[in-house]
Amino acid sequence: MLTFVAAALLLQDPAPPPPSSLDIPALLQRLSNWAVGFAPSLVGALLTLLIGIWLARLVTKALRGLMARGKVDSSLSQFLAGLAYYGLLALVFIAVAGKLGVETTSFVALLGAVGLAVGFALQGSLGNLAAGVMILFFRPFRVGDIVEAAGQAGQVMEIGVFATTLATPDNRKVILPNSAVTGGSIVNATGYDARRVDLTFSVAPDEDIAHARAVACRVAAGEPKVRKSPAPEVIAVALPEGVQVRLMAWVESTDYLALQASLLEQVRAAFGREGVRPAVPRRDVLMLSATPTK
């Protein structure tokens, strides 16, 4: 190392002495003067590095605490905290380079060019990353919700930074890119605590509609998992071939499918016990006899 520094000092001299007349004390003196002049910059760079790393960790810790108090998702908080930490470290290293006398303008321009090239190369992945941050931040759905998105329906098993994983009703694993999820409409079937079950039953035209409505309403009111407020309601809907009664009952979102099937069976069975006859579709067929041609 000493030989390298001595050679550099000799190269800076417009008229270096010949090797036979090398003045070692003068060279050491020049080296000492250079070290004394460079020492403040080196100390400043070291202090900038240490203080910068300490501040980066402090800011990252405060950011994590702020997001934890705001109940931000852990995946999103870790990602944002890591992004902030490494971004601050990059600024610290640029400041350290400036303290050491390195020209940072071209360095920053080079980093910007590299970042732009990487951004174009990873355009799709960055789009999924941005969409993942939006999902984790705005929370259109959570893990465990039943959703319809990007033409797929199922229960959300995992919300990643780049993709969302669903489990279909027949237990197939579907991995959707986050950009595809946020690029269309999202239907969250469990987004609210309660859902309304709508069931329609056809009854014969000559049946007592009030009696059929009372039977269906009594069945819904007797189901313990049906909400009492708002109370179940049954209305009549007229059709050309008969009459339908429509049962509307509010249930917990998690019980929707099970209660939909259960209420259908219970109302059908109650109609059979109470003598409520279902409507029989009727079709009038007109037969025309063709006259044979001669």
Buried (B, 14 or more C-beta within 10 A) or exposed (E): EEEEBBEEBBEEEEEEEEEEEEEEEEBEEBBEEEEEEEEEEEEBBEEBBEEBBEEBEEBBEEBBEEBEEEEBBEBBBBBBBEEBBEEBBEEBBBBBBBBEEEEBEEBEEEEEEEEEEEEEEEEEBBBBBBBBBBBBEEBBBBEEBBBBBBEBBBBBBEBBBBBBBBBEEEEEEBEBBBBBBBEEEBEBBBBEEEBEBEBEBBBBBEBBBEBBBBBBBBBBEEBEEBBEEEEBBBEEEEEEEBBBBBBBBBBBBBBBBEBBEBBBEBBBEBBEEBEBBBBEEEEEEEEEEEEEEE
